[in-house]
Amino acid sequence: MGAGRVQGSGARDGPRTHVRGDLAPPLGLGAVAALAAGGARVEDGAGQEQGQSGQDDHVDPPVVIRRAGVYRDCDGGLRRLAGRYGRAVEMPAELRGELDAMFRSGGLGGMLGFRLVDWAPGRAVVELRPTAAIANITGSVHGGVLYTVADSAFEVACNSYGRVCVALDVSVHQATAAPVGQPVVAEAVEVTRSARVASYRITATGADGEVRAWYQATAYRTSRWHLGEDRWPATWRAAH
């Protein structure tokens, strides 16, 4: 991830990133400002460059704004979703590997059979293959289990920069019943991030494409770092 910040105004008031979701224009205002300043470039999912990287005092290079496909895994197949935009940045490979092992280490998600499909800075995708053991009294997946898989995706997404983050609040809208036996994928996507607070939208979707529930979550970003603060480069800590 060792990249700088994308800001709409160019002001130096601390790192802040806006990652837009389905309802936003193709590029967020901060990304457009970075492109206009010449300090960023746009790439598609294959890494094909569409703009030109440059230097600017207000944007710490290199910033890459990538059409970031998000992967869902339903019925054993991976498919890439187009239309999501975000910052693609490089995290030191060794630290990413250790974070990945930590995220996949089990805990409650392992006990319930959750699977971390994919993650990157500011996002995560977690899959649940529900059985009758986690059904409610009507025979569909218990809402508490849906919340837990969404919370697992939120947990990974907000901690994915290496900063230790904890939940402040989560609100939920239950949309449709989730049938037992049909995979559910929870996708957490960062909406805003400042030095201390970040917000996320988490969508739990069935294999048929129906939204089962969606969540709005806020995380508090502590001053602590996973794996030890001194393991992370100073430029990385400053940017994230």
C-alpha positions as CSV (number, residue, x, y, z in Angstrom):
1,M,0.0,0.0,0.0
2,G,2.9,2.4,0.2
3,A,1.1,5.2,-1.5
4,G,0.1,8.7,-0.5
5,R,-3.3,10.2,-0.1
6,V,-6.1,11.2,-2.5
7,Q,-7.7,14.5,-1.5
8,G,-10.3,16.6,-3.1
9,S,-8.9,19.9,-2.1
10,G,-5.2,19.2,-2.0
11,A,-5.1,20.5,1.6
12,R,-2.7,19.0,4.1
13,D,-5.1,18.3,6.8
14,G,-4.2,14.6,7.3
15,P,-4.8,11.5,5.3
16,R,-8.3,11.0,4.1
17,T,-9.5,8.6,1.4
18,H,-13.0,8.4,-0.2
19,V,-13.8,5.1,-1.9
20,R,-17.1,5.3,-3.7
21,G,-19.6,2.5,-4.1
22,D,-22.4,1.7,-6.4
23,L,-24.2,5.1,-6.2
24,A,-21.2,7.2,-6.9
25,P,-19.8,8.6,-10.2
26,P,-17.1,6.4,-11.9
27,L,-14.4,8.3,-10.0
28,G,-14.7,10.0,-6.6
29,L,-14.0,13.7,-6.4
30,G,-10.7,13.1,-4.5
31,A,-9.5,10.8,-7.3
32,V,-10.5,13.3,-10.0
33,A,-8.5,16.0,-8.1
34,A,-5.5,13.7,-7.9
35,L,-5.6,13.1,-11.6
36,A,-6.0,16.8,-12.3
37,A,-2.9,17.5,-10.2
38,G,-0.9,15.0,-12.2
39,G,-0.1,12.9,-9.2
40,A,-2.1,9.9,-10.0
41,R,-3.0,7.5,-12.8
42,V,-6.0,5.3,-13.6
43,E,-5.6,1.6,-14.4
44,D,-8.1,-1.0,-15.3
45,G,-8.3,-4.4,-13.6
46,A,-5.5,-5.8,-15.8
47,G,-3.2,-3.0,-14.7
48,Q,-3.4,-1.1,-18.1
49,E,-2.5,2.5,-17.6
50,Q,-5.0,5.1,-18.7
51,G,-3.5,8.2,-17.2
52,Q,-0.1,9.5,-16.5
53,S,1.7,9.5,-13.1
54,G,3.4,12.6,-12.0
55,Q,4.7,14.6,-9.0
56,D,2.7,17.1,-6.9
57,D,3.3,18.5,-3.5
58,H,-0.2,17.7,-2.4
59,V,-0.4,14.1,-3.4
60,D,2.3,11.7,-2.2
61,P,3.2,9.7,-5.3
62,P,2.6,7.1,-6.5
63,V,-1.1,7.0,-6.2
64,V,-2.8,4.4,-8.4
65,I,-6.6,4.7,-8.9
66,R,-7.6,1.3,-10.2
67,R,-10.9,-0.1,-11.4
68,A,-10.9,-2.5,-8.5
69,G,-12.9,-5.6,-9.2
70,V,-14.4,-7.3,-6.1
71,Y,-14.6,-11.0,-6.1
72,R,-17.6,-13.0,-5.0
73,D,-17.5,-16.8,-4.6
74,C,-20.9,-18.5,-5.1
75,D,-21.3,-22.2,-5.9
76,G,-17.5,-22.6,-6.3
77,G,-17.0,-20.0,-9.0
78,L,-15.1,-16.7,-8.8
79,R,-16.6,-13.8,-10.8
80,R,-15.3,-10.3,-11.0
81,L,-17.6,-7.4,-10.4
82,A,-17.0,-4.3,-12.5
83,G,-17.8,-0.7,-11.7
84,R,-16.1,-0.3,-8.3
85,Y,-13.3,2.2,-8.0
86,G,-10.7,2.5,-5.3
87,R,-7.1,3.0,-4.6
88,A,-4.8,0.1,-5.4
89,V,-1.6,0.4,-3.3
90,E,1.3,-1.9,-2.6
91,M,1.7,-3.4,0.9
92,P,5.1,-5.0,1.8
93,A,4.7,-8.6,0.7
94,E,6.0,-10.1,4.0
95,L,3.6,-8.0,6.1
96,R,0.7,-8.8,3.8
97,G,1.4,-12.5,4.2
98,E,1.5,-12.3,8.0
99,L,-1.8,-10.2,8.0
100,D,-3.4,-12.8,5.7
101,A,-2.4,-15.6,8.1
102,M,-3.9,-13.7,11.0
103,F,-7.1,-13.0,9.2
104,R,-7.5,-16.7,8.3
105,S,-6.5,-18.0,11.7
106,G,-10.0,-19.2,12.6
107,G,-11.7,-17.9,15.7
108,L,-15.5,-17.6,15.6
109,G,-15.6,-17.4,11.8
110,G,-13.6,-20.7,11.6
111,M,-16.0,-22.3,14.0
112,L,-19.0,-21.2,11.9
113,G,-17.4,-22.2,8.6
114,F,-16.8,-18.7,7.2
115,R,-14.2,-18.5,4.4
116,L,-12.2,-15.4,3.6
117,V,-12.4,-15.2,-0.2
118,D,-10.4,-12.1,-0.9
119,W,-9.2,-8.9,0.8
120,A,-7.2,-5.8,0.0
121,P,-6.7,-2.5,1.7
122,G,-10.2,-1.2,2.6
123,R,-12.2,-4.2,1.5
124,A,-12.9,-7.8,2.2
125,V,-15.1,-10.6,0.9
126,V,-16.2,-13.5,3.2
127,E,-18.3,-16.5,2.2
128,L,-20.8,-18.6,4.3
129,R,-22.2,-21.9,3.2
130,P,-25.1,-22.3,5.6
131,T,-26.4,-25.5,7.0
132,A,-29.5,-26.4,8.9
133,A,-27.5,-26.0,12.2
134,I,-27.7,-22.2,11.8
135,A,-31.3,-21.9,10.8
136,N,-33.9,-19.8,12.6
137,I,-37.4,-21.1,13.6
138,T,-38.7,-20.4,10.0
139,G,-36.0,-22.5,8.4
140,S,-33.9,-19.8,6.9
141,V,-30.4,-18.6,7.9
142,H,-30.5,-16.9,11.3
143,G,-30.1,-13.1,11.1
144,G,-27.5,-13.2,13.8
145,V,-25.4,-15.5,11.6
146,L,-25.8,-13.1,8.7
147,Y,-24.7,-10.3,10.9
148,T,-21.7,-12.3,12.1
149,V,-20.5,-13.0,8.5
150,A,-20.9,-9.3,7.7
151,D,-19.0,-8.4,10.8
152,S,-16.2,-10.7,9.8
153,A,-15.9,-9.0,6.5
154,F,-16.0,-5.6,8.2
155,E,-13.3,-6.7,10.7
156,V,-10.9,-7.7,7.9
157,A,-11.6,-4.6,5.8
158,C,-11.0,-2.1,8.5
159,N,-7.9,-3.8,9.8
160,S,-6.5,-4.4,6.3
161,Y,-4.1,-1.5,6.4
162,G,-2.3,-3.0,9.4
163,R,-3.8,-0.5,11.9
164,V,-5.6,-2.0,14.8
165,C,-9.3,-1.0,14.4
166,V,-12.4,-1.7,16.5
167,A,-16.1,-1.3,15.8
168,L,-17.9,1.8,17.0
169,D,-21.4,1.0,15.6
170,V,-23.1,-1.2,13.0
171,S,-26.7,-0.7,11.6
172,V,-28.5,-3.3,9.7
173,H,-31.3,-3.7,7.2
174,Q,-32.7,-7.2,6.7
175,A,-33.8,-7.4,3.1
176,T,-34.7,-11.0,2.2
177,A,-34.6,-14.5,3.8
178,A,-31.4,-16.5,3.2
179,P,-32.2,-20.1,2.3
180,V,-30.3,-22.8,4.1
181,G,-27.9,-24.5,1.6
182,Q,-27.4,-21.4,-0.6
183,P,-24.0,-19.6,-0.2
184,V,-24.0,-16.1,1.1
185,V,-21.2,-13.7,0.4
186,A,-20.6,-10.6,2.6
187,E,-18.6,-7.9,0.9
188,A,-17.3,-4.9,3.0
189,V,-16.2,-1.8,1.1
190,E,-14.7,1.3,2.6
191,V,-16.7,4.5,2.1
192,T,-14.6,7.0,4.0
193,R,-11.4,7.0,6.0
194,S,-9.7,9.6,8.2
195,A,-6.9,9.4,10.7
196,R,-9.2,8.0,13.4
197,V,-12.6,7.0,11.9
198,A,-13.5,4.9,8.9
199,S,-16.9,3.9,7.6
200,Y,-17.9,0.8,5.6
201,R,-20.9,-0.6,3.7
202,I,-21.3,-4.4,3.9
203,T,-23.7,-6.2,1.6
204,A,-24.7,-9.8,2.2
205,T,-25.8,-11.4,-1.1
206,G,-27.1,-14.8,-2.0
207,A,-25.9,-16.9,-4.9
208,D,-29.0,-15.8,-6.9
209,G,-27.9,-12.2,-6.7
210,E,-30.5,-11.2,-4.1
211,V,-29.4,-8.9,-1.3
212,R,-30.1,-10.7,2.0
213,A,-29.0,-7.8,4.2
214,W,-26.9,-4.7,4.1
215,Y,-25.0,-2.9,6.9
216,Q,-23.4,0.4,7.6
217,A,-20.5,0.2,10.0
218,T,-18.1,2.6,11.6
219,A,-14.6,1.7,12.9
220,Y,-12.3,3.5,15.3
221,R,-8.7,3.5,14.1
222,T,-6.4,3.1,17.1
223,S,-2.7,4.2,17.2
224,R,-1.6,0.5,17.5
225,W,-0.4,-1.6,14.7
226,H,-0.8,-5.3,14.0
227,L,2.5,-7.2,14.0
228,G,4.3,-4.4,15.8
229,E,4.5,-0.7,14.8
230,D,8.2,-0.9,14.1
231,R,7.6,-3.5,11.4
232,W,5.7,-1.0,9.2
233,P,7.6,1.6,7.1
234,A,7.3,5.1,8.4
235,T,5.9,6.3,5.1
236,W,3.2,3.6,5.3
237,R,2.2,4.6,8.8
238,A,2.0,8.2,7.8
239,A,-0.2,7.5,4.9
240,H,-2.5,5.0,6.7
